[in-house]
Amino acid sequence: MSPRRIVVLALAIFALTASVAFAESHQFRGKTEGLYFTTAGQDGHYRQAKIGFTRTGNRLTNFRWEIRVECSDDTHKSYVIKPTGFLTLDEDGRFAGRITQSDGSFDRISGRVRGERASGAVRKVINGTPSCNSGRVEWKAHETE
């Protein structure tokens, strides 16, 4: 291979890796339709549940959402879900993921990112005694600065 071709190839590889390395991260924050019981402060209280994640290129990471489930023994429990790993946006900006435990319990998130806005649904199901289920909970988020 000629030295000129080697230089051109090296520059092309550098340009590709540099664009990936410097992809901008965007933080999304929002709320779900559901309530969340927090013990912040002196007395516990209900408030609107929150959701957040980071978008870098076509990858979504740093997910965190709050969700409340209703159980078969007529109790309610609130959870903070913080899965590890990433989800990939498809060509239409859609994504979906599911985390399943060994007992069949699971957490699920799906949605769509369009520019500075995102929306979708989350769900939590706990198998056991008592069994608990949040049902489908819609969410909306926007890019923060």
C-alpha positions as CSV (number, residue, x, y, z in Angstrom):
1,M,0.0,0.0,0.0
2,S,1.4,3.4,-0.9
3,P,2.2,5.9,1.8
4,R,-0.4,8.3,0.5
5,R,-3.2,5.7,0.8
6,I,-2.0,4.9,4.4
7,V,-2.3,8.6,5.3
8,V,-5.8,8.9,3.7
9,L,-6.9,5.7,5.5
10,A,-5.5,6.9,8.8
11,L,-7.3,10.3,8.5
12,A,-10.6,8.5,7.6
13,I,-10.3,6.3,10.7
14,F,-9.4,9.2,12.9
15,A,-12.4,11.2,11.6
16,L,-14.8,8.3,12.4
17,T,-13.5,7.7,15.8
18,A,-13.3,11.3,16.7
19,S,-17.0,11.9,15.8
20,V,-18.0,8.9,18.0
21,A,-15.7,10.0,20.9
22,F,-17.1,13.5,20.9
23,A,-20.8,12.7,20.6
24,E,-22.7,15.1,22.8
25,S,-24.7,13.8,25.7
26,H,-28.2,15.1,26.4
27,Q,-30.1,14.8,29.7
28,F,-33.8,14.1,29.6
29,R,-36.0,14.7,32.7
30,G,-39.7,14.3,33.2
31,K,-42.6,12.9,35.1
32,T,-44.9,9.9,34.9
33,E,-48.6,9.7,35.3
34,G,-48.1,7.8,38.6
35,L,-47.6,8.9,42.1
36,Y,-44.6,8.1,44.3
37,F,-44.5,7.9,48.0
38,T,-41.4,9.7,49.4
39,T,-40.2,9.9,53.0
40,A,-38.1,13.0,52.3
41,G,-38.7,15.6,55.1
42,Q,-40.3,14.8,58.4
43,D,-43.5,13.2,57.1
44,G,-43.9,10.9,54.1
45,H,-46.1,12.2,51.3
46,Y,-47.1,11.5,47.7
47,R,-45.8,13.4,44.7
48,Q,-45.6,13.1,41.0
49,A,-43.2,10.3,40.0
50,K,-40.0,11.3,38.1
51,I,-38.1,9.8,35.2
52,G,-34.7,10.6,33.7
53,F,-32.1,9.2,31.2
54,T,-29.1,10.3,29.1
55,R,-28.9,10.2,25.3
56,T,-25.6,10.0,23.6
57,G,-25.9,9.5,19.8
58,N,-28.4,6.6,19.4
59,R,-27.7,5.2,22.9
60,L,-29.8,5.8,26.0
61,T,-28.1,5.3,29.5
62,N,-28.4,6.3,33.1
63,F,-32.1,5.4,33.3
64,R,-33.9,6.2,36.6
65,W,-37.6,6.2,37.2
66,E,-39.9,6.0,40.2
67,I,-43.0,3.8,40.2
68,R,-45.7,2.7,42.6
69,V,-47.3,-0.8,42.5
70,E,-50.5,-2.1,43.9
71,C,-50.3,-5.5,45.5
72,S,-52.7,-8.4,45.9
73,D,-53.0,-7.8,49.7
74,D,-54.3,-4.2,49.0
75,T,-51.0,-2.5,49.9
76,H,-49.0,-0.1,47.8
77,K,-45.2,0.1,47.5
78,S,-43.0,2.7,45.8
79,Y,-39.7,1.8,44.0
80,V,-36.8,3.6,42.3
81,I,-35.7,1.7,39.2
82,K,-32.0,2.2,38.1
83,P,-31.1,-0.4,35.5
84,T,-27.5,-0.6,34.2
85,G,-26.5,-0.9,30.6
86,F,-28.0,0.9,27.6
87,L,-30.8,0.8,25.0
88,T,-30.4,1.7,21.4
89,L,-32.8,4.0,19.5
90,D,-34.0,2.7,16.2
91,E,-34.3,4.8,13.0
92,D,-37.6,6.2,14.2
93,G,-36.3,7.1,17.7
94,R,-38.1,4.2,19.4
95,F,-36.6,2.1,22.1
96,A,-37.7,-0.7,24.5
97,G,-36.1,-2.8,27.2
98,R,-37.0,-5.3,29.9
99,I,-35.2,-6.5,33.0
100,T,-36.4,-9.9,34.2
101,Q,-35.5,-11.4,37.6
102,S,-35.2,-15.2,38.3
103,D,-38.7,-15.3,39.8
104,G,-40.3,-13.8,36.7
105,S,-40.7,-10.4,38.2
106,F,-39.8,-7.6,35.7
107,D,-39.3,-3.9,35.0
108,R,-40.1,-2.6,31.5
109,I,-39.6,0.7,29.7
110,S,-40.5,1.7,26.1
111,G,-40.7,5.0,24.4
112,R,-39.7,7.4,21.6
113,V,-37.3,10.3,21.4
114,R,-38.1,13.1,19.0
115,G,-35.7,16.0,19.2
116,E,-35.9,17.6,22.6
117,R,-38.9,15.6,23.7
118,A,-39.5,12.0,24.7
119,S,-42.5,9.9,25.8
120,G,-43.4,6.3,26.5
121,A,-44.5,3.9,29.3
122,V,-43.0,2.0,32.2
123,R,-44.2,-1.0,34.1
124,K,-43.2,-3.1,37.2
125,V,-44.5,-6.5,38.0
126,I,-43.5,-8.5,41.1
127,N,-44.3,-12.2,41.3
128,G,-44.6,-13.6,44.8
129,T,-46.8,-13.3,47.8
130,P,-48.2,-10.8,47.6
131,S,-47.9,-10.2,43.9
132,C,-47.7,-6.5,42.8
133,N,-48.3,-4.7,39.5
134,S,-48.0,-1.1,38.5
135,G,-49.9,-1.5,35.2
136,R,-48.9,0.6,32.3
137,V,-47.7,4.0,33.4
138,E,-47.2,6.7,30.8
139,W,-44.4,9.2,31.0
140,K,-43.1,12.4,29.3
141,A,-39.7,14.0,29.4
142,H,-37.8,16.9,27.8
143,E,-34.1,17.7,27.3
144,T,-32.6,19.8,30.0
145,E,-29.7,22.1,29.7
